[in-house]
Amino acid sequence: MLTIGVLGLQGAVREHIQSIEACGAEGKIIKRVEELETVDGLIIPGGESTTMRRLMDTYQFIDPIKAFAAQGKPIFGTCAGLIMLAAHVEDREDAHLGLLNVSVARNSFGRQVDSFEADIEVKGLDAPFTGVFIRAPHIISADKSVEVMAEYDGRIVMARENHILGCSFHPELTDDHRLTQLFVEMVKSYKTKQAV
Ligand code: GLN
């Protein structure tokens, strides 16, 4: 059985757990650093990135999550979670985790329209995915090592670099579990490699 953690400091946690379980894996809310050892992959949910950073500092999550990634364990960041993963955040001197070689801008889709839904073509999916965007970031630029997986309105909204995956929108807020499934497959392949 695969166990996937959802960082439970702040944000849309429960919906991710439900989506993980709908994909046949076990979902576990992670509130303490020691709990990271008990999971094979980690989702960093949406929320508010500056608040999440403050809590990550308080509970000393930054280095342990970097170490988790260094072991090859997959991480999926959604919305604020993507901001946490990015190597560069516009208007900030320092990155948060710096695990995904992209540059992101926050609140990219206009202030009047705080949230909207849009059908997104995602690489590897045979039908569009409904993206729920809530004060969403976008990827301004991506390193050559990063695979762009989806764009909306000419902007990159999903990308993958090896075992690190990020998207601008909230896949857990729909009952379409295909993106969670894609992440579960990444975790499965990490586990299979470990077993060899
Ligand atoms: N705008 C938020 C931020 O900058 C992200 C919003 C979200 O996660 N839905 O952190």
py3Dmol code that shows the C-alpha trace and the ligand (Angstrom):
import py3Dmol

protein = """\
ATOM      1  CA  MET A   1       0.000   0.000   0.000  1.00  0.00           C
ATOM      2  CA  LEU A   2       1.282   3.447  -0.888  1.00  0.00           C
ATOM      3  CA  THR A   3       1.001   6.161   1.729  1.00  0.00           C
ATOM      4  CA  ILE A   4       0.898   9.751   0.593  1.00  0.00           C
ATOM      5  CA  GLY A   5       1.156  12.634   3.025  1.00  0.00           C
ATOM      6  CA  VAL A   6      -0.549  15.996   2.747  1.00  0.00           C
ATOM      7  CA  LEU A   7       1.205  18.814   4.563  1.00  0.00           C
ATOM      8  CA  GLY A   8      -1.431  19.824   7.092  1.00  0.00           C
ATOM      9  CA  LEU A   9      -0.204  23.161   8.396  1.00  0.00           C
ATOM     10  CA  GLN A  10      -2.690  25.251   6.447  1.00  0.00           C
ATOM     11  CA  GLY A  11      -4.964  25.163   3.431  1.00  0.00           C
ATOM     12  CA  ALA A  12      -7.004  22.652   1.418  1.00  0.00           C
ATOM     13  CA  VAL A  13      -5.884  19.460   3.152  1.00  0.00           C
ATOM     14  CA  ARG A  14      -8.925  17.225   3.565  1.00  0.00           C
ATOM     15  CA  GLU A  15      -9.914  17.294  -0.112  1.00  0.00           C
ATOM     16  CA  HIS A  16      -6.452  16.032  -1.086  1.00  0.00           C
ATOM     17  CA  ILE A  17      -6.765  13.156   1.399  1.00  0.00           C
ATOM     18  CA  GLN A  18     -10.121  12.208  -0.145  1.00  0.00           C
ATOM     19  CA  SER A  19      -8.654  12.337  -3.657  1.00  0.00           C
ATOM     20  CA  ILE A  20      -5.644  10.189  -2.628  1.00  0.00           C
ATOM     21  CA  GLU A  21      -8.004   7.611  -1.126  1.00  0.00           C
ATOM     22  CA  ALA A  22     -10.200   7.660  -4.237  1.00  0.00           C
ATOM     23  CA  CYS A  23      -7.036   6.633  -6.117  1.00  0.00           C
ATOM     24  CA  GLY A  24      -6.539   3.621  -3.860  1.00  0.00           C
ATOM     25  CA  ALA A  25      -3.617   4.920  -1.780  1.00  0.00           C
ATOM     26  CA  GLU A  26      -3.593   5.829   1.889  1.00  0.00           C
ATOM     27  CA  GLY A  27      -3.691   9.551   2.682  1.00  0.00           C
ATOM     28  CA  LYS A  28      -2.091  10.903   5.823  1.00  0.00           C
ATOM     29  CA  ILE A  29      -2.152  14.452   7.188  1.00  0.00           C
ATOM     30  CA  ILE A  30       1.376  15.555   8.113  1.00  0.00           C
ATOM     31  CA  LYS A  31       1.601  18.026  10.973  1.00  0.00           C
ATOM     32  CA  ARG A  32       4.954  17.095  12.460  1.00  0.00           C
ATOM     33  CA  VAL A  33       8.331  16.605  10.792  1.00  0.00           C
ATOM     34  CA  GLU A  34       8.758  13.037  12.163  1.00  0.00           C
ATOM     35  CA  GLU A  35       5.634  11.983  10.269  1.00  0.00           C
ATOM     36  CA  LEU A  36       7.405  12.576   6.935  1.00  0.00           C
ATOM     37  CA  GLU A  37       9.262   9.299   7.469  1.00  0.00           C
ATOM     38  CA  THR A  38       5.988   7.398   7.309  1.00  0.00           C
ATOM     39  CA  VAL A  39       4.998   8.476   3.777  1.00  0.00           C
ATOM     40  CA  ASP A  40       6.225   7.677   0.249  1.00  0.00           C
ATOM     41  CA  GLY A  41       5.183  10.955  -1.353  1.00  0.00           C
ATOM     42  CA  LEU A  42       3.996  14.382  -0.226  1.00  0.00           C
ATOM     43  CA  ILE A  43       1.384  16.871  -1.414  1.00  0.00           C
ATOM     44  CA  ILE A  44       1.825  20.513  -0.464  1.00  0.00           C
ATOM     45  CA  PRO A  45      -1.673  21.993  -0.735  1.00  0.00           C
ATOM     46  CA  GLY A  46      -3.015  25.385  -1.726  1.00  0.00           C
ATOM     47  CA  GLY A  47      -3.547  28.054   0.890  1.00  0.00           C
ATOM     48  CA  GLU A  48      -1.557  31.207   1.388  1.00  0.00           C
ATOM     49  CA  SER A  49       2.148  30.905   0.730  1.00  0.00           C
ATOM     50  CA  THR A  50       3.452  33.542   3.159  1.00  0.00           C
ATOM     51  CA  THR A  51       1.363  32.043   5.991  1.00  0.00           C
ATOM     52  CA  MET A  52       2.426  28.536   4.995  1.00  0.00           C
ATOM     53  CA  ARG A  53       6.069  29.636   5.007  1.00  0.00           C
ATOM     54  CA  ARG A  54       5.700  31.113   8.468  1.00  0.00           C
ATOM     55  CA  LEU A  55       4.241  27.830   9.749  1.00  0.00           C
ATOM     56  CA  MET A  56       6.914  25.801   7.933  1.00  0.00           C
ATOM     57  CA  ASP A  57       9.539  27.867   9.731  1.00  0.00           C
ATOM     58  CA  THR A  58       7.784  27.524  13.094  1.00  0.00           C
ATOM     59  CA  TYR A  59       7.523  23.737  12.759  1.00  0.00           C
ATOM     60  CA  GLN A  60      10.932  23.475  11.036  1.00  0.00           C
ATOM     61  CA  PHE A  61       9.760  21.789   7.855  1.00  0.00           C
ATOM     62  CA  ILE A  62      12.028  23.436   5.261  1.00  0.00           C
ATOM     63  CA  ASP A  63      15.157  21.278   5.582  1.00  0.00           C
ATOM     64  CA  PRO A  64      13.301  17.993   6.247  1.00  0.00           C
ATOM     65  CA  ILE A  65      11.184  18.472   3.094  1.00  0.00           C
ATOM     66  CA  LYS A  66      14.360  19.187   1.099  1.00  0.00           C
ATOM     67  CA  ALA A  67      15.861  15.989   2.525  1.00  0.00           C
ATOM     68  CA  PHE A  68      12.659  14.095   1.642  1.00  0.00           C
ATOM     69  CA  ALA A  69      13.024  15.245  -1.989  1.00  0.00           C
ATOM     70  CA  ALA A  70      16.745  14.403  -1.983  1.00  0.00           C
ATOM     71  CA  GLN A  71      15.812  10.769  -1.246  1.00  0.00           C
ATOM     72  CA  GLY A  72      13.894  10.758  -4.547  1.00  0.00           C
ATOM     73  CA  LYS A  73      10.487  10.827  -2.886  1.00  0.00           C
ATOM     74  CA  PRO A  74       7.921  12.621  -5.068  1.00  0.00           C
ATOM     75  CA  ILE A  75       6.321  15.935  -4.096  1.00  0.00           C
ATOM     76  CA  PHE A  76       3.259  17.563  -5.667  1.00  0.00           C
ATOM     77  CA  GLY A  77       2.596  21.246  -4.958  1.00  0.00           C
ATOM     78  CA  THR A  78      -0.784  22.736  -5.842  1.00  0.00           C
ATOM     79  CA  CYS A  79      -1.350  26.494  -6.042  1.00  0.00           C
ATOM     80  CA  ALA A  80       0.405  27.902  -2.913  1.00  0.00           C
ATOM     81  CA  GLY A  81       2.199  24.519  -2.867  1.00  0.00           C
ATOM     82  CA  LEU A  82       3.658  25.325  -6.303  1.00  0.00           C
ATOM     83  CA  ILE A  83       4.914  28.642  -4.896  1.00  0.00           C
ATOM     84  CA  MET A  84       6.568  26.735  -2.021  1.00  0.00           C
ATOM     85  CA  LEU A  85       8.367  24.460  -4.538  1.00  0.00           C
ATOM     86  CA  ALA A  86       9.578  27.126  -6.981  1.00  0.00           C
ATOM     87  CA  ALA A  87      13.252  28.025  -7.265  1.00  0.00           C
ATOM     88  CA  HIS A  88      12.301  31.663  -7.682  1.00  0.00           C
ATOM     89  CA  VAL A  89       9.260  33.662  -6.558  1.00  0.00           C
ATOM     90  CA  GLU A  90       8.721  37.046  -8.192  1.00  0.00           C
ATOM     91  CA  ASP A  91       9.223  39.963  -5.770  1.00  0.00           C
ATOM     92  CA  ARG A  92      10.985  37.760  -3.215  1.00  0.00           C
ATOM     93  CA  GLU A  93      14.702  37.519  -2.657  1.00  0.00           C
ATOM     94  CA  ASP A  94      14.729  33.978  -1.351  1.00  0.00           C
ATOM     95  CA  ALA A  95      12.808  30.932  -2.501  1.00  0.00           C
ATOM     96  CA  HIS A  96      10.946  28.703  -0.048  1.00  0.00           C
ATOM     97  CA  LEU A  97      11.943  25.121  -0.881  1.00  0.00           C
ATOM     98  CA  GLY A  98      13.561  25.740  -4.285  1.00  0.00           C
ATOM     99  CA  LEU A  99      12.922  22.193  -5.530  1.00  0.00           C
ATOM    100  CA  LEU A 100      11.370  22.973  -8.929  1.00  0.00           C
ATOM    101  CA  ASN A 101      13.458  24.982 -11.364  1.00  0.00           C
ATOM    102  CA  VAL A 102      10.806  27.493 -12.310  1.00  0.00           C
ATOM    103  CA  SER A 103      10.121  31.105 -11.609  1.00  0.00           C
ATOM    104  CA  VAL A 104       6.587  31.895 -10.413  1.00  0.00           C
ATOM    105  CA  ALA A 105       4.437  34.987 -10.047  1.00  0.00           C
ATOM    106  CA  ARG A 106       1.689  35.083  -7.427  1.00  0.00           C
ATOM    107  CA  ASN A 107      -1.938  36.129  -7.941  1.00  0.00           C
ATOM    108  CA  SER A 108      -1.424  36.142 -11.697  1.00  0.00           C
ATOM    109  CA  PHE A 109      -4.881  36.073 -13.110  1.00  0.00           C
ATOM    110  CA  GLY A 110      -6.227  39.476 -12.104  1.00  0.00           C
ATOM    111  CA  ARG A 111      -7.634  40.743  -8.844  1.00  0.00           C
ATOM    112  CA  GLN A 112     -11.218  41.289  -9.984  1.00  0.00           C
ATOM    113  CA  VAL A 113     -11.540  37.664 -10.996  1.00  0.00           C
ATOM    114  CA  ASP A 114     -10.321  35.986  -7.822  1.00  0.00           C
ATOM    115  CA  SER A 115     -11.337  32.554  -8.903  1.00  0.00           C
ATOM    116  CA  PHE A 116     -12.504  30.810 -12.051  1.00  0.00           C
ATOM    117  CA  GLU A 117     -12.617  27.432 -13.709  1.00  0.00           C
ATOM    118  CA  ALA A 118     -11.103  26.577 -17.062  1.00  0.00           C
ATOM    119  CA  ASP A 119     -10.639  23.444 -19.115  1.00  0.00           C
ATOM    120  CA  ILE A 120      -6.957  22.637 -19.328  1.00  0.00           C
ATOM    121  CA  GLU A 121      -5.184  20.312 -21.749  1.00  0.00           C
ATOM    122  CA  VAL A 122      -2.723  18.339 -19.667  1.00  0.00           C
ATOM    123  CA  LYS A 123       0.081  16.337 -21.272  1.00  0.00           C
ATOM    124  CA  GLY A 124      -0.676  12.639 -20.985  1.00  0.00           C
ATOM    125  CA  LEU A 125      -4.428  13.047 -20.344  1.00  0.00           C
ATOM    126  CA  ASP A 126      -6.732  12.248 -23.235  1.00  0.00           C
ATOM    127  CA  ALA A 127      -9.483  14.700 -22.235  1.00  0.00           C
ATOM    128  CA  PRO A 128      -9.273  18.201 -20.699  1.00  0.00           C
ATOM    129  CA  PHE A 129      -9.098  18.665 -16.935  1.00  0.00           C
ATOM    130  CA  THR A 130     -11.211  21.334 -15.221  1.00  0.00           C
ATOM    131  CA  GLY A 131      -8.772  23.570 -13.394  1.00  0.00           C
ATOM    132  CA  VAL A 132     -10.116  25.506 -10.388  1.00  0.00           C
ATOM    133  CA  PHE A 133      -7.989  28.648 -10.076  1.00  0.00           C
ATOM    134  CA  ILE A 134      -8.137  30.600  -6.802  1.00  0.00           C
ATOM    135  CA  ARG A 135      -5.840  33.643  -6.685  1.00  0.00           C
ATOM    136  CA  ALA A 136      -3.562  31.354  -8.589  1.00  0.00           C
ATOM    137  CA  PRO A 137       0.128  31.744  -9.413  1.00  0.00           C
ATOM    138  CA  HIS A 138       1.604  30.970 -12.822  1.00  0.00           C
ATOM    139  CA  ILE A 139       5.012  29.861 -14.010  1.00  0.00           C
ATOM    140  CA  ILE A 140       6.806  32.751 -15.729  1.00  0.00           C
ATOM    141  CA  SER A 141       9.724  30.662 -16.930  1.00  0.00           C
ATOM    142  CA  ALA A 142      11.000  27.121 -16.599  1.00  0.00           C
ATOM    143  CA  ASP A 143      14.455  25.622 -16.819  1.00  0.00           C
ATOM    144  CA  LYS A 144      15.288  23.212 -19.687  1.00  0.00           C
ATOM    145  CA  SER A 145      15.128  20.336 -17.228  1.00  0.00           C
ATOM    146  CA  VAL A 146      11.453  21.061 -16.546  1.00  0.00           C
ATOM    147  CA  GLU A 147       8.665  19.503 -18.577  1.00  0.00           C
ATOM    148  CA  VAL A 148       5.780  21.913 -19.217  1.00  0.00           C
ATOM    149  CA  MET A 149       2.604  19.874 -18.745  1.00  0.00           C
ATOM    150  CA  ALA A 150      -0.133  22.460 -19.219  1.00  0.00           C
ATOM    151  CA  GLU A 151      -0.699  26.037 -20.256  1.00  0.00           C
ATOM    152  CA  TYR A 152      -3.685  28.324 -19.938  1.00  0.00           C
ATOM    153  CA  ASP A 153      -4.048  31.636 -21.718  1.00  0.00           C
ATOM    154  CA  GLY A 154      -0.429  31.408 -22.881  1.00  0.00           C
ATOM    155  CA  ARG A 155       0.840  30.866 -19.330  1.00  0.00           C
ATOM    156  CA  ILE A 156       2.410  27.747 -17.883  1.00  0.00           C
ATOM    157  CA  VAL A 157       0.132  26.311 -15.188  1.00  0.00           C
ATOM    158  CA  MET A 158       1.582  22.840 -14.643  1.00  0.00           C
ATOM    159  CA  ALA A 159       5.120  21.484 -14.793  1.00  0.00           C
ATOM    160  CA  ARG A 160       7.177  18.500 -13.771  1.00  0.00           C
ATOM    161  CA  GLU A 161      10.884  18.062 -13.111  1.00  0.00           C
ATOM    162  CA  ASN A 162      11.721  14.431 -12.385  1.00  0.00           C
ATOM    163  CA  HIS A 163       9.881  13.590  -9.166  1.00  0.00           C
ATOM    164  CA  ILE A 164       8.665  17.131  -8.466  1.00  0.00           C
ATOM    165  CA  LEU A 165       5.266  18.172  -9.835  1.00  0.00           C
ATOM    166  CA  GLY A 166       3.485  21.501  -9.510  1.00  0.00           C
ATOM    167  CA  CYS A 167       0.295  23.111 -10.753  1.00  0.00           C
ATOM    168  CA  SER A 168      -1.344  26.536 -10.404  1.00  0.00           C
ATOM    169  CA  PHE A 169      -4.848  25.260  -9.811  1.00  0.00           C
ATOM    170  CA  HIS A 170      -6.658  23.043  -7.280  1.00  0.00           C
ATOM    171  CA  PRO A 171      -7.151  19.502  -8.681  1.00  0.00           C
ATOM    172  CA  GLU A 172      -8.549  18.318  -5.334  1.00  0.00           C
ATOM    173  CA  LEU A 173     -11.571  20.627  -5.626  1.00  0.00           C
ATOM    174  CA  THR A 174     -13.115  18.614  -8.463  1.00  0.00           C
ATOM    175  CA  ASP A 175     -14.134  14.984  -8.343  1.00  0.00           C
ATOM    176  CA  ASP A 176     -11.835  14.253 -11.273  1.00  0.00           C
ATOM    177  CA  HIS A 177      -8.940  12.359  -9.705  1.00  0.00           C
ATOM    178  CA  ARG A 178      -6.731  12.018 -12.790  1.00  0.00           C
ATOM    179  CA  LEU A 179      -4.003  14.409 -11.607  1.00  0.00           C
ATOM    180  CA  THR A 180      -3.860  12.815  -8.168  1.00  0.00           C
ATOM    181  CA  GLN A 181      -3.672   9.486 -10.001  1.00  0.00           C
ATOM    182  CA  LEU A 182      -0.764  10.780 -12.069  1.00  0.00           C
ATOM    183  CA  PHE A 183       1.028  11.695  -8.830  1.00  0.00           C
ATOM    184  CA  VAL A 184       0.163   8.323  -7.270  1.00  0.00           C
ATOM    185  CA  GLU A 185       1.821   6.691 -10.327  1.00  0.00           C
ATOM    186  CA  MET A 186       4.956   8.814  -9.748  1.00  0.00           C
ATOM    187  CA  VAL A 187       5.039   7.623  -6.131  1.00  0.00           C
ATOM    188  CA  LYS A 188       4.468   4.039  -7.232  1.00  0.00           C
ATOM    189  CA  SER A 189       7.381   4.187  -9.643  1.00  0.00           C
ATOM    190  CA  TYR A 190       9.634   5.641  -6.916  1.00  0.00           C
ATOM    191  CA  LYS A 191       8.653   2.755  -4.634  1.00  0.00           C
ATOM    192  CA  THR A 192       9.260   0.151  -7.330  1.00  0.00           C
ATOM    193  CA  LYS A 193      12.756   1.535  -7.919  1.00  0.00           C
ATOM    194  CA  GLN A 194      13.434   1.355  -4.174  1.00  0.00           C
ATOM    195  CA  ALA A 195      12.453  -2.295  -4.082  1.00  0.00           C
ATOM    196  CA  VAL A 196      14.936  -3.313  -6.843  1.00  0.00           C
TER     197      VAL A 196
END
"""
ligand_1 = """\
10
LIG
N -2.500 33.479 -3.719
C -2.006 32.492 -2.826
C -0.528 32.726 -2.502
O 0.049 33.597 -3.036
C -2.189 31.085 -3.395
C -3.657 30.808 -3.536
C -4.027 29.368 -3.423
O -3.257 28.499 -2.990
N -5.254 29.090 -3.760
O 0.020 32.043 -1.711
"""
view = py3Dmol.view(width=600, height=400)
view.addModel(protein, "pdb")
view.setStyle({"model": 0}, {"cartoon": {"style": "trace"}})
view.addModel(ligand_1, "xyz")
view.setStyle({"model": 1}, {"stick": {}})
view.zoomTo()
view.show()
